[in-house]
Amino acid sequence: MQDSTKYHTLEHLGDIVVERIEAALEWLQRSTKGVSLTYRIHCMEKDREASYARIGRRTVSLRKRQPANELFSDEDMASLLAEFDEVDAELSRAKAEREARLYPNYAAQEQAV
């Protein structure tokens, strides 16, 4: 009886090894995606800070040249604000995706409610 158990174990040892390797590769792929997502978030945060700076510089230059004009009627300012909104929205989506990857059970509970 013991010989048949050993034979059965040896027979399926390859399957067990392959399953473990597949599980490790899946984990590695998820981990790599998480790292690249976090890197992308950091880059977008830098872009957002740069947008803040460009909006501030444009506001100061408009105020010095034409203090009575409204800022939002300036085309350059409108494009800077649109760019900022776009970066901010993409950053929010990326952060939400990262949270869903880090805490998948929490995200599933939120959707159920």
N, C-alpha and C positions, 0 to 999 in steps of 0.2 A: 504494500500500500504506500509505503514511504517512497519507493522508487517512482511510482506513478505521479506522486505529488512533485517530486523533483523534476521529472520529465515535463510535466505540465508547466511548472515555473520556468524552466529553461526554454520551453517552446514559446512562451509569451513574454520572455524577457525583452526581446526586440521591440515588441509592441509597447511595453512599459517605457523603454528608453525613448522611443520615438514620441510618445505622448508627453513625456517630461521635456524633451527638447522643444516640441511645439509650444508647450505652455511657457517655457522660458523665452522663446522668440516672440510670442504674443505680448508678454510683459515688456520685453525690450522695445518692441515697436510702440506700445502705448507710452512708455517712458520717454522715448525719443520724441514722440509727437508732443508730449507735455513740455519738454525742454525747449523745443523749437517754438512752441506757442508762447512760453514765458519770455523767450528772447524777443519774439515779435511784439509782445506787449511792452517790453522795455523800450524798444525802438519807437513804437507809437507814442509812448509817453514823452520821449525826447522830441518827437515831431510836434506834439501838442504844446510843449514848452516853447519850441521855436515859433509856433503860431502865435502864442501869447506875446512873445517878444516882438514879432512883426506887427501885430495889431497895436501894441503899445507905441512902437516907433511911428507908425502911420498916424495914430491919434495925436501924438505930440506934434508931428510935422503939420498936420491939418490945423491944429489949434493955434500954432504960431503964425501960419500964413493967413488963415481965415477964421478967426475966433467966433464969428457970428454964425457961420454955416453949420448945418446939422451934419454930424458925422456919418449917419447912415445913408445920406444921399450920395456919398462919394463911391464911385464904382470900384476903386481899388480896395476900399474898406469893406464893401459888400463881398468882394471875391475873397478877401482874407477871412471874413467871418464864415463864409460858406465852406472854405477849406478847413477852418477850425471845426465846424460842425461835423464835417465828413470824418475827420480824424477822430473826433470824440465819439462818434457813433460806432466806428470800427473798433475803437478801443473798448467800448462797452460790450460789443459782441464778443471780442476775444476774451475779455475777462469772464463773461458768462460761460463761454465754452470751457475755459480753464477750470472754473468752479464746478461745472458739470463733470469734468474729467476727474477732478480731485475728490469730489463727494458725490458719486453717482447715486447712492441711496437717498441722499438728501434731495437731489433734483427730482427723483422719482416720487418722493413723498409730496413735494410741492405741486407736481402736476396732478396728483391724485386728489388734492384738496380743492 
